[in-house]
Amino acid sequence: MCEQTNVTTSVMLDAFKESAMKFSCPAQVLVIDRANGPADVLTDLLSRLFEKQVSVMLAIGYDDALYALNRCEFDLVIVGLEDSHTGQLNALKSLHNDYGCIPVVVVGRELNLTDLERCRQYQAQEVIEMPQRAAELKSAVFSIMQRYLQHA
């Protein structure tokens, strides 16, 4: 199972590097989330609005994220966090301990006080509650672009 994940991740990583080189993409974003999770949804819009300025790679699990982090340089990591998928807190802790120089934004749904405290403890630069309205989502995307990716 692990070997298959690494092979799939390797193929995705090669395609990711190739697309970044083809478009001279200055901003590399790693998303650690499940498919259609809060961070995945937000960065999907980010990549659609800024397709020539941003290249996004989705890592479904933390093993895939580590594989990517050890092989590419990222300007930003966006972690999806939901009440039902709290394993992402472990990813947040490792990001803080091992990759502290990369800014981390957490995007969550229905975050409780314990989750918010852990995000602060692991020094996430920002914690965003997943916007419910399209205009708020678009505003959050533009804010992330301006704060973290404009100078990448």
C-alpha positions as CSV (number, residue, x, y, z in Angstrom):
1,M,0.0,0.0,0.0
2,C,2.8,2.4,0.9
3,E,4.7,1.7,-2.3
4,Q,1.6,2.4,-4.4
5,T,1.0,5.7,-2.6
6,N,4.6,6.8,-3.2
7,V,4.4,5.8,-6.9
8,T,1.1,7.7,-7.4
9,T,2.5,10.7,-5.5
10,S,5.7,10.5,-7.5
11,V,3.8,10.7,-10.8
12,M,1.7,13.6,-9.4
13,L,4.8,15.3,-8.2
14,D,6.5,15.1,-11.6
15,A,3.4,16.5,-13.3
16,F,3.3,19.3,-10.6
17,K,7.0,20.2,-11.3
18,E,6.4,20.1,-15.0
19,S,3.4,22.4,-14.9
20,A,5.2,24.8,-12.6
21,M,8.1,25.0,-15.0
22,K,5.9,25.3,-18.1
23,F,4.0,28.3,-16.7
24,S,6.9,29.8,-14.8
25,C,4.7,29.6,-11.8
26,P,6.1,31.7,-8.9
27,A,3.9,30.4,-6.1
28,Q,3.8,26.8,-5.1
29,V,1.1,25.7,-2.7
30,L,0.8,22.4,-0.9
31,V,-2.7,21.4,0.3
32,I,-3.0,18.8,3.0
33,D,-6.6,17.7,3.1
34,R,-9.1,15.1,1.9
35,A,-10.7,15.5,-1.5
36,N,-13.5,18.2,-1.2
37,G,-12.3,19.1,2.2
38,P,-12.3,22.8,3.2
39,A,-8.7,23.5,2.2
40,D,-9.2,21.6,-1.1
41,V,-12.3,23.6,-2.0
42,L,-10.6,26.9,-1.1
43,T,-7.5,26.2,-3.1
44,D,-9.5,24.9,-6.0
45,L,-10.9,28.4,-6.3
46,L,-7.4,29.9,-5.7
47,S,-6.0,27.9,-8.6
48,R,-8.9,28.8,-10.9
49,L,-8.7,32.6,-10.2
50,F,-4.9,32.7,-10.3
51,E,-4.1,29.8,-12.6
52,K,-1.0,31.4,-14.1
53,Q,0.4,32.6,-10.7
54,V,-0.3,29.6,-8.5
55,S,0.4,25.9,-8.8
56,V,-1.4,23.7,-6.3
57,M,-0.6,20.1,-5.2
58,L,-3.1,18.2,-3.1
59,A,-1.7,15.7,-0.6
60,I,-4.5,13.4,0.7
61,G,-2.5,12.1,3.7
62,Y,0.4,13.3,5.7
63,D,2.7,10.6,4.2
64,D,2.1,12.1,0.7
65,A,2.6,15.6,2.1
66,L,6.0,14.6,3.6
67,Y,7.0,13.1,0.3
68,A,6.2,16.3,-1.5
69,L,7.8,18.5,1.2
70,N,11.0,16.6,0.9
71,R,11.2,17.0,-2.8
72,C,9.8,20.4,-3.7
73,E,9.9,23.9,-2.2
74,F,6.6,25.4,-1.3
75,D,5.6,29.0,-0.6
76,L,2.6,28.1,1.4
77,V,1.0,25.0,3.0
78,I,-2.8,25.0,3.5
79,V,-4.2,22.4,5.9
80,G,-7.8,21.4,6.0
81,L,-9.2,20.7,9.4
82,E,-12.6,19.3,10.2
83,D,-14.1,17.9,13.4
84,S,-14.4,14.5,11.8
85,H,-10.8,14.5,10.4
86,T,-8.7,15.7,13.3
87,G,-5.7,13.7,12.2
88,Q,-4.6,16.9,10.3
89,L,-3.5,18.3,13.7
90,N,-0.6,15.8,13.7
91,A,0.4,17.2,10.3
92,L,0.2,20.7,11.7
93,K,2.5,19.7,14.6
94,S,5.0,18.1,12.2
95,L,4.9,21.1,9.9
96,H,5.7,23.4,12.8
97,N,8.5,21.2,14.1
98,D,10.2,20.2,10.8
99,Y,9.2,22.9,8.3
100,G,8.7,26.0,10.5
101,C,9.9,28.4,7.8
102,I,6.9,27.6,5.5
103,P,3.8,29.7,6.2
104,V,0.8,27.5,7.2
105,V,-2.8,28.5,6.9
106,V,-5.5,26.3,8.4
107,V,-9.0,26.2,6.8
108,G,-11.6,24.5,8.9
109,R,-15.2,23.7,9.3
110,E,-16.8,24.0,12.7
111,L,-13.6,24.2,14.6
112,N,-13.8,23.9,18.4
113,L,-11.8,25.8,20.9
114,T,-9.3,22.9,21.4
115,D,-8.5,22.9,17.7
116,L,-8.1,26.6,17.6
117,E,-5.7,26.5,20.5
118,R,-3.7,23.7,18.9
119,C,-3.5,25.8,15.7
120,R,-2.1,28.7,17.7
121,Q,0.3,26.3,19.6
122,Y,1.7,25.0,16.3
123,Q,2.0,28.6,15.0
124,A,-0.3,28.5,12.0
125,Q,-0.1,32.0,10.5
126,E,-3.8,32.1,10.1
127,V,-6.9,30.0,10.9
128,I,-9.9,30.6,8.6
129,E,-13.4,29.2,9.2
130,M,-14.6,27.9,5.8
131,P,-16.8,30.7,4.3
132,Q,-20.4,29.6,3.6
133,R,-21.1,32.2,0.9
134,A,-19.4,32.5,-2.5
135,A,-18.5,36.1,-2.0
136,E,-16.9,35.4,1.3
137,L,-15.0,32.4,-0.2
138,K,-13.7,34.6,-3.0
139,S,-12.7,37.3,-0.5
140,A,-10.7,34.7,1.6
141,V,-8.9,33.5,-1.6
142,F,-7.9,37.1,-2.5
143,S,-6.7,37.7,1.0
144,I,-4.5,34.5,1.0
145,M,-3.1,35.5,-2.4
146,Q,-2.3,39.0,-1.2
147,R,-0.8,38.0,2.2
148,Y,1.2,34.9,1.4
149,L,1.7,34.5,-2.4
150,Q,2.0,37.9,-4.0
151,H,5.8,38.0,-3.3
152,A,6.5,34.4,-4.0
